[in-house]
């Protein structure tokens, strides 16, 4: 390890170990070569639908758009064999419209990003108030961003204190901690941030790759580093933490590759939406498209699946 | 010193790139003397699927170009073919035709491209209309491209047949996924190299080579293909028509058993453009 690594990082790495970056890249390259056909493929596609956090996080979101998203979340397709998605993921201001659309006892949960998503650059007091408001308005789950500035400066205690404070504000609602992997620079740092978060989290909480608002998002590589961190942490403490890759997963093929990574790293216990989620918006349509392809045998046009109307 | 021979690996032109089949399969083609010439990609239904995705990506941009610009680009393709006549003649002569017959086919193909290039900014004036209505409205009918069109080229006239089917489809802003002649695929490979240098955006024309029986069922059922222009025998036409019913696509067939004379004036027409257009009629209040 080069001498420029700050002492705080050195101490942490000596506890949790570092990542063999070349090994990770080589491992995940293998996941894309698995041949998944017919029944196994259909199983994987439906499982991926049930693990989706169907997301809309745009400045132009309206209550109407969120309501139609909720309808799609509950009944993604007219085929009743296709399960509802796990959750809708919206901004705190859209939690009320989502709750109104879904009702009290919906099969779909409401996840809200909070804590000054996506930058997190707000006073802690404001961020906590945001979390409390979202929970009070009906959010079932909270997605928070970590303080990357504090992490990179080596102020780990501050990062963990903030996560703990948000956790307290969540009450019983599961928390998903966004590491924003693209801003952590290295696999070693991703592993370090995963451990810092998991040491605070409860069973049933999640760590999450990205906000989807930066150039680089979830990749098989950073997914793998985090899955291995979850595995090591589980073997050490017995606390199972969930995982949510988000951003950049647009095709059914990618989703199946991520599921292969879960199956081969953490095993079947994590192949459930209580422990693994996809944060995505356009993925659902491609999953439905591939499920329909498996059913009919014919390749499907994207505009049959509520894709943008001007699609060619 | 003996120099090792540098032979070309024929690859298909899909999405603006030269690719092998995703299956890795190839089939051998022979020259007129029966000697091995090269291995050509044997494309599969997955290659067809990928080509359709490429065509879908290229489509909106191509349709938004001005008709004048599309005409320029088709003309440029004619220029490229004219300038590389010798390469194309060699490719055609693999099929056993004489040098003069090859030259005749190339000239006809260039002329066909120029013919459709000329129509690019003119067909709308002929096919569109302002319709008389008994109310204070303007009533216009204008044309729009359909989208992605599947082309199944004839086995004979491997260059001219392909060009005669593709040019009228793309001139209006459609994109094409075409299956080249299975017996003589090499001219389509060379044509792909010309397409790549003709300012035509990648993905507007995608050329596949391979066995008809592998690919025709997917051409028939793929719902993202809006129409088919196919030279096919009776059995193939039936299979294509059945698939087209299921996926609601327009079909335009030429009977393979009645040898079409692609050199004829009748093989080019404004109506070949119309076959792959949608018509949209708009009401607009007068004075508003």
Boltz contact constraints between the chains, C-beta under 6 A:
constraints:
  - contact:
      token1: [A, 298]
      token2: [B, 221]
      max_distance: 6.0
  - contact:
      token1: [A, 298]
      token2: [B, 223]
      max_distance: 6.0
  - contact:
      token1: [A, 299]
      token2: [B, 49]
      max_distance: 6.0
  - contact:
      token1: [A, 299]
      token2: [B, 222]
      max_distance: 6.0
  - contact:
      token1: [A, 300]
      token2: [B, 223]
      max_distance: 6.0
  - contact:
      token1: [A, 301]
      token2: [B, 223]
      max_distance: 6.0
  - contact:
      token1: [A, 301]
      token2: [B, 224]
      max_distance: 6.0
  - contact:
      token1: [A, 312]
      token2: [B, 56]
      max_distance: 6.0
  - contact:
      token1: [A, 312]
      token2: [B, 59]
      max_distance: 6.0
  - contact:
      token1: [A, 312]
      token2: [B, 60]
      max_distance: 6.0
  - contact:
      token1: [A, 312]
      token2: [B, 147]
      max_distance: 6.0
